[in-house]
Amino acid sequence: MRRPRLAFGLAVLCVAIGVPAHAWAATSGATAARPVVHMEATVLAAQIDPRRADHTLTPGAESSVLAVEQALQALDLLQAQWVDGYFGTETISAYAAYQRSLGYTGLDATGLPGTTSLTQLGRGRYTVRDTISPGARTERDGYVVDARTQAMLAEAERLLGHALLLDQGSYNPGGDPTSAGTHDGGGVVDISVTDLTAAERTPAVRALRQVGFAAWLRDPGQGDWPWHIHAAAINDTDLSSQAQHQVGDYYLGLNGLADHGPDDGPRIPIQTWEQYRRGH
């Protein structure tokens, strides 16, 4: 079969200037390839980076965040100085503006990327991989949670060998003023410890952390609330802005409270639900 004349001419030119034809072919193919945005890493960076005191990049997220920022810059939503692979407050604001431009409001326009907005932003610019979804809303213990959170709770119960009882669920805007808005979106629950002994409480927090929650045992000395476990599902794309901040603080070794105190829970390797599932 005869080569197209243009391709043949370019191949001859490559040989004439000392570039092997196979190298030209590889280069031309790479030029056509689009960047890959890994959603898991991008969403994680959007929770951690705005809480950092410096511009340390979230491991594994730089190239994905950079592609997103370049797309936002192309839409005149982000200045060039912030296109740096760091999903900080300027990028959060720019992404939220993009979400609003699509007609999104409320939980869908917090600056935390969702699958639909991330994919739409990437059309003609990048390819999205490792997508995340909170799933449909469902009922548990008389409260509303999303399917992803329910699956995480069920796995934590399996690890513990006993049930966990909720005393507050998700998607509960204004339902509890002491929660400071963390329960307004998805992925956040409070777990009763009334039926747990003192010796069972820390293992429960550990199991929740193991499956991908930022979880802490809360006591009455910390706020106007009874003893309970507060848990926010890392990378739940329905998290309220306040819950996103708690997740970021958890990664930075903090307690998720307004005093920005040190993490007082069991320290284990931090992972998302998706990372946990891949390892089991």
Buried (B, 14 or more C-beta within 10 A) or exposed (E): EEEEEEEEEBBEEBEEEEEEBEEBBEEEEEEEEEBBBBBBBBBBBBBBBBBBEEEEBBEEBBBBBBBBBBBBBEEEBBEEEBBBBBBBEBBBBBBBBBBEEEEBEEBBBBBBBBBBBBBBBBEEBBBBEBBBBBBEBEEBBEBBBBBBBBBBBEBBBEBBEEEBEBBBBBBBEEEBEEBBBBBBBBBBBBBBBEEBEEEEBBBBBBBBBBBBBBBBBBBEEBEEBEBBBBBBBBBBBBBBBBBBBBBBBBBBEBBBBEEEEEBBBBEEEBBBBBBBBEEE
